[in-house]
Amino acid sequence: MAILIDREEVQALVKQGAQLVEVLPAKEYAEDHLPGAVSHPLRQLDKEANQIDRNRPVIVYCWDAA
């Protein structure tokens, strides 16, 4: 289930232990990413999903200017 949250909610959830996952392409993540975020590019997410702790909330972030 996806829920849209604002910046303040993201910060509060991360402070409480939530994982911040950016699904941007690796090059875009390397250029700029949210503090504390880990990179799991969307196209590789199926392969890398086992690296995400299923016992903690997950916040997924992707920015698209289109």
DRENDREN-560190 format. One record per residue (C-alpha): y, z, x; residue in three letters; residue number from 1. Coordinates in nm, 2 decimals, always signed. Last residue first. Example, Ala and Ser with C-alpha at 12.3 -4.5 7.8 and 13.67 -1.06 7.14 Angstrom:
- -0.11 / +0.71 / +1.37 / ser / 2;
- -0.45 / +0.78 / +1.23 / ala / 1;
//
This chain:
- +1.49 / -1.62 / +0.84 / ala / 66;
- +1.61 / -1.34 / +1.06 / ala / 65;
- +1.27 / -1.18 / +1.07 / asp / 64;
- +1.22 / -0.82 / +1.19 / trp / 63;
- +0.87 / -0.67 / +1.18 / cys / 62;
- +0.79 / -0.30 / +1.16 / tyr / 61;
- +0.48 / -0.12 / +1.06 / val / 60;
- +0.49 / +0.26 / +1.00 / ile / 59;
- +0.15 / +0.42 / +1.03 / val / 58;
- +0.06 / +0.77 / +0.90 / pro / 57;
- -0.19 / +0.96 / +1.12 / arg / 56;
- -0.57 / +0.99 / +1.10 / asn / 55;
- -0.63 / +0.62 / +1.13 / arg / 54;
- -0.50 / +0.63 / +1.49 / asp / 53;
- -0.42 / +0.27 / +1.58 / ile / 52;
- -0.61 / +0.13 / +1.88 / gln / 51;
- -0.89 / +0.00 / +1.65 / asn / 50;
- -0.64 / -0.24 / +1.49 / ala / 49;
- -0.61 / -0.43 / +1.82 / glu / 48;
- -0.84 / -0.73 / +1.73 / lys / 47;
- -0.72 / -0.76 / +1.37 / asp / 46;
- -0.36 / -0.71 / +1.49 / leu / 45;
- -0.37 / -1.00 / +1.74 / gln / 44;
- -0.17 / -1.25 / +1.53 / arg / 43;
- +0.06 / -0.97 / +1.40 / leu / 42;
- +0.15 / -0.86 / +1.75 / pro / 41;
- +0.05 / -0.50 / +1.82 / his / 40;
- +0.33 / -0.34 / +2.02 / ser / 39;
- +0.39 / +0.03 / +2.02 / val / 38;
- +0.72 / +0.18 / +1.90 / ala / 37;
- +0.87 / +0.49 / +2.06 / gly / 36;
- +1.23 / +0.34 / +2.06 / pro / 35;
- +1.24 / +0.03 / +1.85 / leu / 34;
- +1.20 / -0.30 / +2.03 / his / 33;
- +1.40 / -0.55 / +2.23 / asp / 32;
- +1.31 / -0.83 / +2.48 / glu / 31;
- +0.95 / -0.71 / +2.54 / ala / 30;
- +0.89 / -0.69 / +2.16 / tyr / 29;
- +1.02 / -1.05 / +2.13 / glu / 28;
- +0.79 / -1.17 / +2.40 / lys / 27;
- +0.49 / -0.98 / +2.26 / ala / 26;
- +0.53 / -1.14 / +1.91 / pro / 25;
- +0.66 / -0.89 / +1.66 / leu / 24;
- +0.40 / -0.66 / +1.49 / val / 23;
- +0.59 / -0.34 / +1.58 / glu / 22;
- +0.39 / -0.02 / +1.52 / val / 21;
- +0.56 / +0.32 / +1.48 / leu / 20;
- +0.30 / +0.59 / +1.45 / gln / 19;
- +0.38 / +0.89 / +1.23 / ala / 18;
- +0.39 / +1.24 / +1.39 / gly / 17;
- +0.64 / +1.44 / +1.19 / gln / 16;
- +0.92 / +1.32 / +1.42 / lys / 15;
- +0.81 / +0.96 / +1.35 / val / 14;
- +0.83 / +1.04 / +0.97 / leu / 13;
- +1.19 / +1.17 / +1.00 / ala / 12;
- +1.31 / +0.88 / +1.21 / gln / 11;
- +1.15 / +0.63 / +0.97 / val / 10;
- +1.30 / +0.81 / +0.67 / glu / 9;
- +1.65 / +0.80 / +0.83 / glu / 8;
- +1.61 / +0.42 / +0.90 / arg / 7;
- +1.52 / +0.33 / +0.55 / asp / 6;
- +1.18 / +0.30 / +0.39 / ile / 5;
- +1.00 / +0.01 / +0.21 / leu / 4;
- +0.65 / +0.11 / +0.09 / ile / 3;
- +0.34 / -0.10 / +0.15 / ala / 2;
- +0.00 / +0.00 / +0.00 / met / 1;
//
